[in-house]
Amino acid sequence: MLNSRHALITGAGAGIGAAIALTLAQAGCRLTLFSRSQDKLQAQAEVLRQQVPDVAVFIAPMDVGDEQSVQVAVQQAQARFGPVNILVNSAGQAQSQPFAKTDAALWHQMINVNLTGTYHCIQAVLSGMLEAANSGTPGRIINIASTAGLKGYAYVSAYVAAKHGVVGLTKALALELARKGVTVNAICPGYTETDIVREAVQNIMAKTGKNEAQAGQALAAGNPQQRLVQAHEVAQSVLWLCAPGSDALNGQAIGIDGGELAG
């Protein structure tokens, strides 16, 4: 379906990013995997090679919040596989604090990782992506935002602000690139069964005295299906946005949330 397209995925060492990497590998993409952890990247690359034996994978540890780190890693990736055709910005962090206890360090960290990191990666790949699109290979930028980019949640104000910024960036850039062969969309998952949510469960347990099952149910309660979203469900939505025939999907913020945003 996507044979030989170069897909770059941030936050690819685990969770949603890892699920997206597997799905795009199965669709025939050549993959660049970014994460801060070399060990996680190596482990994920091995998993991919076991499940998709002919996959081409390049890994690069880097920090999306560090512009120079991103530029160097993208240059290495493009030297290996050529221009990036698909960029999936999946790297992210979520930390919970009441607003009154949200100090400047936490605020800047949430903005830097979740929003500025997305900006850094788009800036680094865009010129090559546009050149490839002009030659006939369409470009796809997919930002993994959150339902927190479309509604508010208490006690995570910095994260919510950052994810709203990601959705705004998505819409603005989609309009700029609409006639240039590149689409820009955001995927907005609800609570998804990943390390970030497992950390949230531990935080709820520590602060409320609930057991693990009760804490998990508290997070799933906002989903009308009464469950956590699965990472592979988010990955399938990414594949849909990359597949042939998706050209008209542009500037969208798509909720993967069991209907949470419908109410």
C-alpha positions in Angstrom: 0.0 0.0 0.0 2.8 2.4 1.0 5.7 0.7 -0.5 9.1 2.4 0.0 7.5 5.6 1.6 9.9 7.0 4.2 7.9 7.3 7.5 9.5 9.0 10.5 7.8 8.3 13.8 8.7 10.1 17.1 8.1 8.5 20.4 8.5 5.2 18.6 10.0 3.2 21.4 6.7 2.2 23.1 3.0 2.7 23.2 1.2 4.5 20.4 4.4 5.2 18.5 5.5 1.6 18.5 2.0 0.5 17.3 2.2 3.0 14.5 5.6 1.8 13.5 4.4 -1.8 13.2 1.3 -0.8 11.2 3.3 1.3 8.7 6.0 -1.4 8.4 3.3 -3.9 7.5 2.1 -1.4 4.9 5.6 -1.4 3.3 7.1 1.8 4.6 10.8 2.3 5.3 11.0 3.5 8.9 12.9 6.0 10.9 12.2 5.6 14.6 13.0 8.4 17.1 12.9 8.3 20.8 15.1 9.5 23.7 16.0 5.9 24.7 18.5 4.0 22.5 17.6 0.7 24.3 13.9 1.1 23.6 14.6 1.9 20.0 16.8 -1.2 19.6 14.2 -3.4 21.2 11.5 -2.0 19.0 13.6 -2.4 15.8 14.1 -6.1 16.7 10.4 -6.6 17.3 9.7 -5.1 13.9 12.3 -7.3 12.1 10.7 -10.4 13.7 7.2 -9.4 12.6 8.0 -7.9 9.3 11.3 -9.6 8.2 12.0 -7.4 5.2 11.4 -4.1 7.0 14.0 -1.3 6.6 14.6 0.4 9.9 16.8 3.3 11.0 16.9 4.3 14.6 18.1 7.5 16.2 18.0 8.5 19.8 17.1 12.2 20.1 15.1 14.7 22.1 12.3 16.4 20.2 12.6 19.4 22.5 16.2 20.0 21.4 16.2 21.7 17.9 19.8 20.7 17.1 19.2 17.1 18.2 16.2 16.9 15.8 18.1 18.5 12.9 21.0 16.1 13.2 18.8 13.0 13.5 16.6 14.0 10.5 19.7 14.7 8.4 20.9 11.2 9.2 17.5 9.7 8.4 17.3 11.4 5.1 20.8 10.4 4.2 19.7 6.8 4.8 16.2 6.7 3.2 15.7 10.0 1.3 13.1 12.7 2.1 10.5 11.9 4.8 7.1 11.3 3.1 5.2 10.5 6.3 5.9 12.3 9.6 4.1 11.1 12.7 4.6 13.2 15.8 3.9 10.8 18.6 6.3 11.8 21.3 4.6 13.3 24.3 4.5 13.6 28.0 1.7 14.2 30.5 2.1 15.3 34.1 -0.6 16.1 36.6 -0.7 19.0 39.0 -3.3 21.5 40.1 -2.8 24.8 38.3 -1.8 26.5 41.6 1.1 24.0 41.9 2.1 24.0 38.2 5.4 25.9 38.3 7.1 27.4 35.3 9.4 24.3 34.9 6.5 22.0 34.5 4.7 24.4 32.2 7.7 24.8 29.9 8.4 21.0 29.9 4.8 20.2 28.8 4.9 22.9 26.1 8.4 22.0 24.9 7.8 18.2 24.5 4.2 18.2 23.3 4.1 21.4 21.2 7.6 22.7 20.4 8.8 19.2 19.7 6.1 18.9 17.0 7.2 22.2 15.5 10.9 21.1 15.5 10.2 17.9 13.7 7.9 19.5 11.1 10.5 22.2 10.4 13.2 19.6 9.9 11.4 17.4 7.4 9.2 19.9 5.5 11.4 21.1 2.7 12.3 17.6 1.6 8.7 16.4 2.0 7.5 19.3 -0.3 10.2 18.5 -2.9 9.0 14.8 -3.0 5.4 15.9 -3.1 6.2 18.2 -6.1 7.7 15.1 -7.8 4.6 13.0 -7.2 5.0 11.4 -3.8 2.4 12.9 -1.5 3.4 14.1 2.0 1.5 13.3 5.2 2.0 15.0 8.6 0.1 13.4 11.4 0.2 14.9 14.9 -0.8 12.7 17.7 -2.6 15.1 19.9 -5.3 14.0 22.5 -8.9 14.6 23.4 -7.1 17.1 25.7 -6.5 19.1 22.5 -10.3 19.4 22.0 -11.6 19.8 25.6 -10.4 20.6 29.0 -9.4 18.2 31.8 -8.8 19.3 35.4 -5.3 19.0 36.9 -3.4 18.8 33.6 -3.7 22.5 32.4 -0.2 22.6 30.9 -0.7 19.4 29.0 -4.2 20.6 27.8 -2.7 23.9 26.7 0.1 22.2 24.7 -2.3 19.8 23.0 -4.7 22.6 22.1 -1.6 24.2 20.5 -0.9 21.0 18.5 -4.4 21.1 17.1 -4.1 24.8 16.2 -0.8 24.2 14.5 -2.3 21.3 12.6 -5.2 23.5 11.2 -3.0 26.4 10.3 -0.4 24.4 8.6 -3.0 22.4 6.7 -4.2 25.6 5.1 -0.7 26.6 4.1 0.1 23.3 2.5 -3.3 22.5 1.0 -2.2 23.0 -2.6 1.3 21.6 -2.2 0.6 17.9 -2.0 1.0 17.6 1.7 -1.9 17.0 4.2 -1.7 17.8 7.9 -4.1 16.1 10.4 -4.3 15.4 14.1 -5.3 12.2 15.8 -6.9 12.9 19.2 -7.0 9.7 21.3 -8.8 9.4 24.6 -7.1 7.6 27.5 -5.1 4.9 25.7 -3.5 1.8 27.3 0.1 3.0 27.3 2.9 3.8 29.7 1.5 7.3 30.2 -1.8 6.0 31.3 -0.2 3.4 33.5 1.7 6.3 35.2 -1.6 8.1 35.6 -3.1 5.1 37.2 -0.2 5.0 39.7 -0.7 8.7 40.4 -4.4 8.2 41.1 -3.6 5.3 43.4 -1.1 7.3 45.4 -3.3 10.3 45.8 -6.7 8.7 46.4 -6.0 5.3 47.9 -7.8 3.5 45.1 -6.6 0.1 44.0 -5.3 -0.4 40.4 -8.6 -1.6 39.0 -10.5 1.3 40.5 -8.0 3.8 39.2 -8.1 2.3 35.8 -11.9 2.4 35.8 -11.8 6.1 36.8 -9.8 6.9 33.7 -12.1 4.7 31.5 -15.2 6.2 32.9 -15.1 9.1 30.5 -15.2 6.8 27.5 -18.9 5.9 26.6 -17.6 2.4 25.8 -16.2 2.2 29.3 -12.8 1.0 28.2 -9.4 2.4 27.4 -8.5 3.0 23.7 -5.9 0.5 22.4 -2.7 1.7 20.7 -3.4 -0.4 17.6 -6.7 1.5 17.1 -4.8 4.7 16.9 -2.3 3.2 14.5 -5.1 2.1 12.2 -6.3 5.7 12.0 -2.8 6.8 11.0 -2.7 4.2 8.2 -6.1 5.5 7.0 -4.7 9.0 6.7 -1.7 7.8 4.8 -3.5 5.4 2.4 -4.3 6.2 -1.2 -7.5 8.1 -1.5 -7.0 10.2 1.7 -6.0 13.4 -0.1 -9.2 15.3 0.9 -8.6 14.6 4.6 -6.8 17.7 5.7 -6.8 20.0 8.7 -8.8 17.5 10.8 -8.6 16.7 14.5 -10.0 13.2 14.7 -11.2 11.8 18.0 -10.4 8.2 18.7 -12.3 8.0 22.0 -15.2 5.7 22.0 -17.6 8.7 21.6 -16.3 10.8 24.5 -16.3 14.0 22.4 -19.8 13.3 21.1 -21.4 14.3 24.3 
